[in-house]
Structures are given as C-alpha cells and as structure tokens.
Amino acid sequence: MAKPSRDLSNPDLFVSRSGAVFVIRPLKADDYEGVRAYLKAFSEETIYTNQYPGQPEKSKEQLTKGYTDENALYLGVFADDRLIGACSVKIERPGHPWSRNAVFGIGMLKDFYHQGIGTELMIRMERWAREKGMHRIEGMVRAVNLPAIGLYMKRGFVIEGRKRECAFIDGVWHDDYVIAKILIS
C-alpha cells in the first residue's frame, strides 16, 4: 500500500494510500449545501458523533458563522466536489491569559476510512494549533470508536478520562473518552 502524500505545488491536494486524490481546504460559506448533505449522511451511518438522524437543520448563518473566525479552523475533505470528511479546531478561550487550549472534532464517511485522511487532518489541525501558540489540544471520542482511538493514540494523544454513560443510543448507554495531547513546540 502506498504512503499518502501531499502535492507541494498545491497544498490543498492530498493523495491517499489507495492513490485517490482529495482536496483538503478550509470550509467557506459557499460550502453550506455540501456541509448539510455531509452531516445528514454522517449522522445516518454512525454513532461516533453527536450528530443524529432527524436533528433540526441549522441555518446557513448558524452553520457557517465560525468559518471566518481567526480563532478556529474548519477543514473539509472533498472527493469529486463532495464533502466526505471534516475537521474543526478552536481555541477554547481566546484572549484568556492562562489558557492555551484548543478543542477539536473530526468526522469522516465510512467509505473513506483507512486511507490516511484522518492522519492528514490531524497533522494540519496540530500545525494550526501550534501556530496559534496552543500548548494543549483535546477532544471527545466515543469509547466504541476504535478506529478513531487508534488514530489519536498513534498521533500521541492519551485518554485522560472517561465520561460514563453520557450517550443513550438505540437503547444502549455509551461512554466517551476525554483525549488530549500536549503540543511540544
């Protein structure tokens, strides 16, 4: 299997392990319809998210308001102009003199797992957090989401805690892990 690669002449292009070419770039307000379609598909195929089938849709303003925030980064992964994955990372308390913490979330449609895309998103979000002077980056992951847990641990994250029975899905209680990484400059 080939190693994923970047096209240095076009930093938005990413070539996966399978040789498929994806565009990874910041989301824009014009991506609203694609984001809506992605969130609907994502919520219907997995319990690894806080998105859920049938949830009320957000307006364009609600969904895209953070896309231009200098204290946040929203990346989209596109396959043939279709949004298939996304990542967000935000400074937790911008301007607070003691806080150097960023929070993140990543999601991807199942058909695109195990191609190196998640690793590439992690690299980009960690780079952004370092450039913003963050010392720590953290997130939540459903305890049954073994692919994501494996990715995070491979990238140096550790499980810092467990939120017991915090999601009741299809009649079953699920735990979430608090995961974090100290970003060493």
N, CA and C of each residue as an Amber inpcrd file, in Angstrom:
protein
   555
   0.8380000  -1.1640000   0.0000000   0.0000000   0.0000000   0.0000000
   0.8910000   1.2370000   0.0000000   0.5630000   2.2060000  -0.8600000
   1.3610000   3.4160000  -0.9810000   1.1790000   4.3100000   0.2390000
   2.1960000   5.1010000   0.5020000   2.1250000   6.0630000   1.5980000
   1.3810000   7.3100000   1.0930000   0.4840000   7.8700000   1.9010000
  -0.2020000   9.0920000   1.4890000   0.8100000  10.1970000   1.2210000
   0.4380000  11.1260000   0.3450000   1.3690000  12.2030000   0.0220000
   0.6260000  13.5090000  -0.2270000   1.4050000  14.5900000  -0.1760000
   0.8880000  15.9270000  -0.4630000   1.5350000  16.4090000  -1.7480000
   0.7960000  17.2060000  -2.5030000   1.3430000  17.8830000  -3.6700000
   1.8290000  19.2460000  -3.1910000   3.1290000  19.4260000  -3.0740000
   3.6710000  20.6520000  -2.5130000   3.3740000  21.8750000  -3.3700000
   3.1090000  21.6750000  -4.6610000   2.7480000  22.8110000  -5.5130000
   1.2930000  23.2270000  -5.2900000   0.4800000  22.3350000  -4.7350000
  -0.9090000  22.6510000  -4.3980000  -1.2100000  22.0350000  -3.0370000
  -1.0410000  22.8050000  -1.9630000  -1.1920000  22.2400000  -0.6210000
  -2.5940000  21.7300000  -0.3020000  -3.5840000  22.0500000  -1.1350000
  -4.9320000  21.5440000  -0.9010000  -5.1010000  20.1040000  -1.3670000
  -4.2060000  19.6040000  -2.2060000  -4.3350000  18.2430000  -2.7160000
  -3.6740000  17.2380000  -1.7820000  -4.3550000  16.1210000  -1.6140000
  -3.8420000  15.0320000  -0.7910000  -4.0960000  13.7360000  -1.5390000
  -3.0630000  12.9110000  -1.6770000  -3.1800000  11.6170000  -2.3410000
  -3.1920000  10.5410000  -1.2640000  -4.2720000   9.7530000  -1.2260000
  -4.4600000   8.7530000  -0.1730000  -3.6220000   7.5090000  -0.4330000
  -3.6580000   6.6000000   0.5280000  -2.9470000   5.3250000   0.3860000
  -3.3820000   4.5640000  -0.8580000  -4.6590000   4.7070000  -1.2110000
  -5.1840000   3.9780000  -2.3750000  -4.8820000   4.6940000  -3.6880000
  -4.2930000   5.8910000  -3.6020000  -3.9940000   6.6710000  -4.8010000
  -5.0950000   7.6490000  -5.1740000  -6.1840000   7.6690000  -4.4190000
  -7.2650000   8.6140000  -4.6820000  -6.8190000  10.0210000  -4.3000000
  -7.2720000  10.9950000  -5.0640000  -6.9010000  12.3840000  -4.8240000
  -8.0690000  13.1020000  -4.1450000  -7.7530000  13.7880000  -3.0650000
  -8.7410000  14.5460000  -2.3040000  -8.2750000  15.9870000  -2.2050000
  -9.2260000  16.8770000  -2.0380000  -8.9280000  18.2720000  -1.7570000
  -9.2530000  18.4950000  -0.2860000  -8.2910000  19.0210000   0.4470000
  -8.4930000  19.3890000   1.8490000  -8.2560000  20.8820000   1.9410000
  -9.3010000  21.5910000   2.3280000  -9.2040000  23.0520000   2.3730000
 -10.1630000  23.6130000   3.4250000  -9.9320000  24.8710000   3.8240000
 -10.8690000  25.4990000   4.7590000 -12.2690000  25.5740000   4.1570000
 -13.2610000  25.3380000   4.9920000 -14.6470000  25.4490000   4.5380000
 -15.0180000  26.9150000   4.3800000 -15.9340000  27.1750000   3.4330000
 -16.4290000  28.5230000   3.1540000 -17.9490000  28.5040000   3.2410000
 -18.5370000  29.6740000   3.3520000 -19.9940000  29.7840000   3.4000000
 -20.6270000  29.1430000   2.1680000 -19.9440000  29.2080000   1.0230000
 -20.4690000  28.6040000  -0.2100000 -20.5750000  27.0850000  -0.1240000
 -19.9470000  26.4720000   0.8590000 -19.9910000  25.0130000   1.0280000
 -21.2300000  24.5510000   1.7970000 -22.1030000  25.4780000   2.1400000
 -23.2420000  25.1820000   3.0130000 -24.0330000  23.9490000   2.5650000
 -24.4400000  23.8760000   1.3260000 -25.2540000  22.7370000   0.8630000
 -24.4810000  21.4270000   0.9840000 -23.1940000  21.4510000   0.6610000
 -22.3660000  20.2560000   0.8060000 -22.1960000  19.8390000   2.2590000
 -22.0750000  20.8110000   3.1490000 -21.9550000  20.5180000   4.5810000
 -23.2570000  19.9040000   5.0800000 -24.3790000  20.4580000   4.6610000
 -25.6840000  19.8930000   5.0520000 -25.7920000  18.4370000   4.6090000
 -25.4410000  18.1540000   3.3640000 -25.5280000  16.7810000   2.8430000
 -24.5780000  15.8550000   3.6000000 -23.3710000  16.3360000   3.8720000
 -22.3970000  15.5370000   4.6120000 -22.9120000  15.2190000   6.0120000
 -23.3880000  16.2220000   6.7410000 -23.8660000  15.9980000   8.1080000
 -25.0340000  15.0220000   8.1440000 -25.9110000  15.1020000   7.1560000
 -27.0360000  14.1680000   7.0910000 -26.5310000  12.7390000   6.8940000
 -25.6480000  12.5440000   5.9210000 -25.0970000  11.2050000   5.6450000
 -24.3050000  10.6950000   6.8440000 -23.4800000  11.5460000   7.4230000
 -22.6370000  11.1690000   8.5560000 -23.4970000  10.7380000   9.7440000
 -24.5340000  11.5010000  10.0320000 -25.3910000  11.1880000  11.1840000
 -26.1540000   9.8870000  10.9930000 -26.4060000   9.5040000   9.7610000
 -27.1760000   8.2910000   9.4820000 -26.3320000   7.0250000   9.4810000
 -25.0020000   7.1560000   9.3730000 -24.1870000   5.9460000   9.2480000
 -23.3660000   5.6040000  10.4850000 -23.3690000   6.4540000  11.5030000
 -22.5020000   6.1710000  12.6460000 -23.0780000   6.7190000  13.9470000
 -22.6740000   6.1000000  15.0350000 -22.9900000   6.6300000  16.3640000
 -21.7550000   7.3050000  16.9610000 -20.7170000   7.4810000  16.1610000
 -19.4620000   8.0580000  16.6430000 -19.4920000   9.5860000  16.6550000
 -20.6600000  10.1680000  16.6250000 -20.8020000  11.6090000  16.5230000
 -21.9470000  12.0850000  17.3970000 -21.9790000  13.3700000  17.6480000
 -23.1310000  13.9490000  18.3260000 -24.2060000  14.3690000  17.3340000
 -23.9050000  14.2350000  16.0330000 -24.9340000  14.4320000  15.0080000
 -25.8760000  13.2370000  15.0830000 -27.1350000  13.4360000  14.8280000
 -28.0670000  12.3170000  14.8900000 -29.1220000  12.4510000  13.7900000
 -29.6380000  11.3240000  13.3130000 -30.6440000  11.3630000  12.2440000
 -31.8670000  12.1640000  12.6730000 -32.3350000  13.0080000  11.7770000
 -33.5470000  13.7690000  12.0310000 -33.3700000  15.0120000  12.8810000
 -32.1260000  15.3470000  13.2190000 -31.9340000  16.5370000  14.0400000
 -32.3150000  17.7790000  13.2400000 -32.7580000  18.8290000  13.9260000
 -33.1210000  20.0660000  13.2170000 -31.9090000  20.6130000  12.4670000
 -32.1510000  21.0630000  11.2510000 -31.0510000  21.6230000  10.4630000
 -30.7310000  23.0300000  10.9300000 -29.4520000  23.3560000  10.8560000
 -29.0120000  24.7060000  11.1950000 -29.1160000  25.5830000   9.9520000
 -29.3650000  26.8620000  10.1800000 -29.3980000  27.8090000   9.0660000
 -27.9880000  27.9770000   8.5080000 -27.9060000  28.5710000   7.3500000
 -26.5960000  28.8270000   6.7480000 -25.7490000  29.6780000   7.6810000
 -26.3610000  30.6860000   8.2840000 -25.6240000  31.5620000   9.1980000
 -25.1160000  30.7940000  10.4190000 -25.9660000  29.9560000  11.0090000
 -25.5690000  29.1740000  12.1860000 -24.4310000  28.2110000  11.8520000
 -24.5430000  27.5570000  10.7100000 -23.5800000  26.5120000  10.3580000
 -22.2420000  27.0840000   9.9240000 -22.2390000  28.2370000   9.3020000
 -21.0110000  28.7580000   8.7040000 -20.3890000  29.9320000   9.4670000
 -20.9930000  30.3470000  10.5760000 -20.5180000  31.5550000  11.2510000
 -19.0650000  31.4550000  11.7220000 -18.5900000  30.2790000  12.0560000
 -17.2170000  30.1460000  12.5300000 -16.1700000  30.0320000  11.4390000
 -16.5920000  29.8960000  10.1940000 -15.6360000  29.6500000   9.1100000
 -14.6360000  30.7800000   8.9150000 -14.9760000  31.9890000   9.3230000
 -14.0550000  33.1180000   9.1580000 -13.4410000  33.5670000  10.4780000
 -13.6810000  32.8370000  11.5410000 -13.1500000  33.1710000  12.8700000
 -11.6550000  32.8730000  12.9090000 -10.8540000  33.8620000  13.2680000
  -9.4020000  33.6580000  13.3330000  -8.9850000  32.7200000  14.4580000
  -9.9110000  32.4350000  15.3760000  -9.6290000  31.5330000  16.4930000
 -10.1480000  30.1170000  16.2480000 -10.4700000  29.8230000  15.0060000
 -10.9750000  28.4960000  14.6630000 -10.5490000  28.1300000  13.2500000
 -10.4470000  26.8380000  13.0160000 -10.1510000  26.3150000  11.6860000
 -11.1590000  25.2110000  11.3910000 -11.8450000  25.3430000  10.2670000
 -12.7900000  24.3250000   9.8110000 -12.2940000  23.8220000   8.4580000
 -11.8600000  22.5640000   8.4290000 -11.3740000  21.9700000   7.1920000
 -12.3960000  21.0000000   6.6360000 -12.4990000  20.9820000   5.3080000
 -13.3340000  19.9990000   4.6320000 -12.4780000  19.1270000   3.7430000
 -12.8750000  17.8580000   3.6180000 -12.2050000  16.9200000   2.7120000
 -13.1940000  16.6320000   1.5890000 -12.7570000  16.8770000   0.3670000
 -13.6330000  16.7450000  -0.7900000 -13.1340000  15.6570000  -1.7310000
 -14.0640000  14.8180000  -2.1810000 -13.8100000  13.8200000  -3.2250000
 -14.7450000  14.1640000  -4.3750000 -14.1840000  14.5620000  -5.4820000
 -15.0080000  14.9610000  -6.6360000 -16.0690000  15.9840000  -6.2360000
 -15.6650000  17.0200000  -5.5470000 -16.5340000  18.1170000  -5.1040000
 -17.5750000  17.7220000  -4.0660000 -17.5150000  16.5160000  -3.5390000
 -18.4310000  16.0580000  -2.4900000 -17.6950000  16.0700000  -1.1670000
 -18.2680000  16.7000000  -0.1570000 -17.6640000  16.7240000   1.1700000
 -17.8080000  15.3490000   1.8000000 -16.6720000  14.7320000   2.1640000
 -16.6850000  13.3710000   2.7240000 -16.0990000  13.3150000   4.1310000
 -15.5610000  14.4420000   4.5880000 -14.9810000  14.4880000   5.9210000
 -14.7570000  15.9220000   6.3400000 -14.6250000  16.1210000   7.6380000
 -14.4180000  17.4780000   8.1380000 -13.6740000  17.4340000   9.4620000
 -13.0540000  18.5400000   9.7640000 -12.2830000  18.6880000  10.9980000
 -12.4580000  20.1290000  11.4710000 -12.6260000  20.2820000  12.7610000
 -12.6310000  21.6330000  13.3250000 -11.6950000  21.6520000  14.5250000
 -11.0430000  22.7730000  14.6930000 -10.2050000  23.0000000  15.8650000
 -10.3960000  24.4640000  16.2540000 -10.6200000  24.6880000  17.5430000
 -10.9250000  26.0370000  18.0200000 -10.1320000  26.3280000  19.2870000
  -9.7290000  27.5660000  19.4200000  -9.1270000  27.9980000  20.6710000
 -10.2510000  28.0420000  21.6970000 -10.0350000  27.3540000  22.8110000
 -11.1070000  27.2030000  23.7890000 -11.5390000  28.5350000  24.4160000
 -10.5910000  29.3170000  24.8610000 -10.9130000  30.6160000  25.4760000
  -9.9590000  31.6700000  24.9150000 -10.2590000  32.1790000  23.7200000
  -9.3630000  33.1740000  23.1290000  -9.1940000  34.3780000  24.0490000
  -7.9740000  34.8260000  24.1870000  -7.6890000  36.0080000  24.9780000
  -7.5350000  35.7710000  26.4700000  -7.8610000  34.5810000  26.9350000
  -7.7130000  34.3020000  28.3670000  -6.2170000  34.1680000  28.6600000
  -5.7150000  34.8670000  29.6840000  -4.2680000  34.8700000  29.8970000
  -3.6710000  33.5370000  30.3400000  -4.4800000  32.6380000  30.8660000
  -3.9340000  31.3780000  31.3720000  -4.1850000  30.2070000  30.4410000
  -5.0600000  30.3570000  29.5050000  -5.4790000  29.2250000  28.6660000
  -4.7010000  29.1820000  27.3560000  -4.1670000  28.0500000  27.0630000
  -3.5180000  27.7680000  25.7690000  -4.0390000  26.4240000  25.2840000
  -5.3680000  26.2970000  25.2770000  -6.0270000  25.0270000  24.9960000
  -6.8750000  25.1480000  23.7350000  -6.7940000  24.1450000  22.8840000
  -7.6410000  24.0630000  21.6940000  -8.4700000  22.7840000  21.7830000
  -9.6740000  22.8380000  21.2340000 -10.5470000  21.6660000  21.1940000
 -10.8170000  21.3180000  19.7370000 -10.9660000  20.0120000  19.4750000
 -11.1350000  19.5960000  18.0850000 -12.2080000  18.5270000  17.9450000
 -12.6150000  18.3430000  16.7050000 -13.5010000  17.2590000  16.3230000
 -13.1990000  16.8670000  14.8820000 -13.3170000  15.5800000  14.6000000
 -13.0740000  15.0610000  13.2500000 -14.1820000  14.0770000  12.9210000
 -14.6100000  14.0850000  11.6770000 -15.5630000  13.0940000  11.2100000
 -15.3030000  12.7560000   9.7560000 -15.6890000  11.5380000   9.3800000
 -15.4860000  11.1020000   8.0050000 -16.4900000  10.0150000   7.6750000
 -16.9410000  10.0060000   6.4430000 -17.8240000   8.9370000   5.9940000
 -17.0520000   7.6200000   5.9660000 -17.7200000   6.5380000   6.3230000
 -17.0610000   5.2330000   6.4830000 -16.3480000   4.7380000   5.2320000
 -16.8720000   5.0570000   4.0640000 -16.2390000   4.5980000   2.8190000
 -14.8310000   5.1470000   2.6370000 -14.4500000   6.1230000   3.4450000
 -13.1560000   6.7750000   3.2790000 -12.2100000   6.5420000   4.4540000
 -12.5630000   5.6060000   5.3310000 -11.6750000   5.2300000   6.4300000
 -10.4170000   4.5560000   5.8730000  -9.3610000   4.5530000   6.6520000
  -8.1220000   3.7970000   6.4140000  -7.4060000   4.1920000   5.1210000
  -7.4680000   5.4730000   4.7860000  -6.7490000   5.9530000   3.6010000
  -5.7110000   7.0130000   3.9420000  -5.5580000   7.2970000   5.2390000
  -4.5890000   8.3060000   5.6530000  -5.1760000   9.7020000   5.7680000
  -6.4650000   9.8540000   5.4750000  -7.0880000  11.1750000   5.5190000
  -7.1650000  11.6920000   6.9470000  -7.5460000  10.8490000   7.8900000
  -7.6300000  11.2650000   9.2850000  -6.2810000  11.7300000   9.8090000
  -5.2320000  10.9990000   9.4700000  -3.8840000  11.4010000   9.8840000
  -3.5340000  12.7590000   9.3000000  -3.8500000  12.9650000   8.0290000
  -3.5640000  14.2540000   7.3920000  -4.3280000  15.3840000   8.0640000
  -5.5770000  15.1530000   8.4090000  -6.3480000  16.1800000   9.1230000
  -5.7220000  16.4850000  10.4860000  -5.2890000  15.4360000  11.1830000
  -4.6470000  15.6350000  12.4850000  -3.3680000  16.4660000  12.3420000
  -2.5680000  16.1720000  11.3430000  -1.3330000  16.9270000  11.1080000
  -1.6520000  18.3980000  10.8820000  -2.6440000  18.6690000  10.0450000
  -2.9980000  20.0550000   9.7260000  -3.5660000  20.7900000  10.9370000
  -4.4200000  20.1170000  11.7100000  -5.0040000  20.8180000  12.8600000
  -3.9590000  21.0310000  13.9500000  -3.0600000  20.0860000  14.1480000
  -1.9980000  20.2780000  15.1370000  -1.0680000  21.4130000  14.7130000
  -0.7530000  21.4930000  13.4280000   0.0980000  22.5790000  12.9240000
  -0.5750000  23.9280000  13.1910000  -1.8640000  24.0200000  12.8940000
  -2.6120000  25.2610000  13.1290000  -2.5780000  25.6290000  14.6170000
  -2.8320000  24.6570000  15.4850000  -2.8490000  24.9130000  16.9320000
  -1.4790000  25.4020000  17.4120000  -0.4180000  24.8070000  16.9120000
   0.9280000  25.2590000  17.2930000   1.1630000  26.6900000  16.8140000
   0.7670000  26.9700000  15.5570000   0.9410000  28.3220000  15.0110000
   0.1760000  29.3530000  15.8350000  -0.9070000  28.9530000  16.4510000
  -1.7070000  29.8430000  17.2940000  -1.1840000  29.8920000  18.7330000
  -0.0940000  29.1830000  19.0100000   0.5130000  29.2130000  20.3340000
  -0.1580000  28.3220000  21.3620000  -0.9150000  27.3470000  20.9050000
  -1.5960000  26.4480000  21.8320000  -0.6060000  25.4520000  22.4280000
  -0.8130000  25.1100000  23.6750000   0.0280000  24.1500000  24.3840000
  -0.6210000  22.7640000  24.4200000  -1.9410000  22.7470000  24.3610000
  -2.6950000  21.5120000  24.5420000  -3.8430000  21.4760000  23.5510000
  -4.1580000  20.2720000  23.0810000  -5.3050000  20.0760000  22.1990000
  -6.0900000  18.8860000  22.7320000  -7.4120000  19.0250000  22.7700000
  -8.2240000  17.9610000  23.3580000  -9.5100000  17.7530000  22.5760000
 -10.1120000  16.6090000  22.8080000 -11.3800000  16.2820000  22.1760000
 -12.0800000  15.1750000  22.9350000 -13.2210000  14.7930000  22.4000000
 -14.0120000  13.6870000  22.9500000 -14.1180000  12.6270000  21.8600000
 -14.1410000  11.3720000  22.2890000 -14.3140000  10.2800000  21.3360000
 -15.1820000   9.2150000  22.0010000 -16.1410000   8.7090000  21.2580000
 -16.9800000   7.6360000  21.7920000 -16.0910000   6.4340000  22.0660000
 -16.2480000   5.8110000  23.2160000 -15.3630000   4.7250000  23.6560000
 -15.3900000   3.5230000  22.7180000 -16.4430000   3.3580000  21.9350000
 -16.5200000   2.2330000  20.9970000 -15.9350000   2.5800000  19.6280000
 -15.4380000   3.8010000  19.4580000 -14.8980000   4.2310000  18.1700000
 -13.4160000   3.8480000  18.0780000 -13.1780000   2.5570000  17.9100000
 -11.8010000   2.0450000  17.9130000 -10.9340000   2.6060000  16.7880000
 -11.4670000   2.8060000  15.5560000 -10.5960000   3.4060000  14.5270000
 -10.0750000   4.7850000  14.9260000 -10.9400000   5.6260000  15.4750000
 -10.5010000   6.9680000  15.8730000  -9.5420000   6.9040000  17.0570000
  -9.8420000   6.0660000  18.0330000  -8.9540000   5.9410000  19.1950000
  -7.5670000   5.5050000  18.7470000  -7.4920000   4.5510000  17.8170000
  -6.2100000   4.1150000  17.2790000  -5.4620000   5.2540000  16.6020000
  -6.1760000   6.0470000  15.8070000  -5.5630000   7.1960000  15.1360000
  -5.0320000   8.1930000  16.1580000  -5.8420000   8.5310000  17.1470000
  -5.4200000   9.5180000  18.1250000  -4.2040000   9.0400000  18.9100000
  -4.2100000   7.7900000  19.3140000  -3.0660000   7.2580000  20.0750000
  -1.8080000   7.2440000  19.1960000  -1.9710000   6.9070000  17.9310000
  -0.8360000   6.9220000  17.0000000  -0.2510000   8.3300000  16.8780000
  -1.0940000   9.3530000  17.0060000  -0.6670000  10.7430000  16.9000000
  -0.2140000  11.3140000  18.2430000  -0.1260000  10.4670000  19.2810000
   0.4140000  10.9120000  20.5570000  -0.6140000  11.3940000  21.5670000
  -1.8850000  11.2040000  21.2860000  -2.9220000  11.5680000  22.2500000
  -3.0080000  10.4950000  23.3180000  -3.4830000  10.8970000  24.4860000
  -3.7170000   9.9520000  25.5680000  -5.1540000  10.1120000  26.0570000
  -5.6820000   9.0310000  26.5960000  -7.0090000   9.0760000  27.1980000
  -6.8310000   9.6100000  28.6110000  -7.4420000  10.7520000  28.8910000
  -7.3020000  11.3820000  30.2000000  -8.4690000  11.0810000  31.1320000
  -9.5600000  10.6620000  30.5700000 -10.7050000  10.3950000  31.4220000
 -11.8360000   9.7340000  30.6520000 -12.8240000   9.3290000  31.3760000
 -13.9720000   8.6440000  30.7990000 -15.2460000   9.3100000  31.3180000
 -16.1030000   9.6910000  30.4030000 -17.4290000  10.1760000  30.7610000
 -18.3660000   8.9770000  30.6430000 -18.7820000   8.4650000  31.7660000
 -19.5780000   7.2410000  31.7890000 -21.0210000   7.5180000  31.3840000
 -21.5400000   6.6280000  30.5480000 -22.9420000   6.6330000  30.1470000
 -23.4500000   8.0260000  29.7980000 -22.7750000   8.6610000  28.8660000
 -23.1430000  10.0270000  28.5010000 -23.9370000  10.1140000  27.2030000
 -24.0880000   8.9950000  26.5000000 -24.8790000   8.9920000  25.2690000
 -25.7700000   7.7480000  25.2610000 -27.0710000   7.9630000  25.1600000
 -28.0550000   6.8690000  25.1330000 -28.5090000   6.6980000  23.6980000
 -27.9740000   5.6780000  23.0190000 -28.1960000   5.4970000  21.5880000
 -28.8140000   4.1340000  21.3400000 -29.9630000   4.1400000  20.7060000
 -30.6680000   2.8930000  20.3760000 -30.8160000   1.9820000  21.5870000
 -31.1450000   2.5640000  22.7200000 -31.4020000   1.7920000  23.9280000
 -30.1730000   1.3310000  24.6870000 -28.9940000   1.8330000  24.3070000
 -27.7390000   1.4260000  24.9540000 -26.9810000   2.6730000  25.4020000
 -26.4800000   2.6280000  26.6310000 -25.6270000   3.7060000  27.1280000
 -24.2110000   3.5330000  26.5910000 -23.5990000   4.6540000  26.1700000
 -22.2240000   4.6470000  25.6650000 -21.3880000   5.6330000  26.4520000
 -20.1370000   5.2700000  26.6660000 -19.1680000   6.1500000  27.3160000
 -18.4120000   6.9470000  26.2560000 -17.8980000   8.0910000  26.6570000
 -16.9870000   8.8780000  25.8350000 -15.6700000   9.0030000  26.5900000
 -14.5780000   9.0910000  25.8460000 -13.2710000   9.3660000  26.4320000
 -12.9100000  10.8260000  26.2040000 -12.2560000  11.4050000  27.1690000
 -11.5890000  12.6980000  27.0080000 -10.1760000  12.3600000  26.5750000
  -9.7740000  12.8740000  25.4180000  -8.4260000  12.6110000  24.9070000
  -7.6890000  13.9300000  24.7470000  -6.3850000  13.8980000  24.8990000
  -5.6240000  15.1380000  24.7750000  -4.1760000  14.8520000  24.4040000
  -3.5470000  15.9020000  23.9300000  -2.1240000  15.8430000  23.5810000
  -1.5030000  17.1770000  23.9720000  -0.3340000  17.1000000  24.5870000
   0.4450000  18.2900000  24.8510000   1.2690000  18.5520000  23.5950000
   1.1380000  19.7430000  23.0470000   1.8430000  20.1160000  21.8220000
   3.1970000  20.6730000  22.1880000   4.2250000  19.9500000  21.8590000
   5.5730000  20.4040000  22.1700000   6.0960000  21.1500000  20.9590000
   6.4850000  22.3830000  21.1700000   6.9310000  23.2430000  20.0730000
   8.2480000  22.8150000  19.4930000
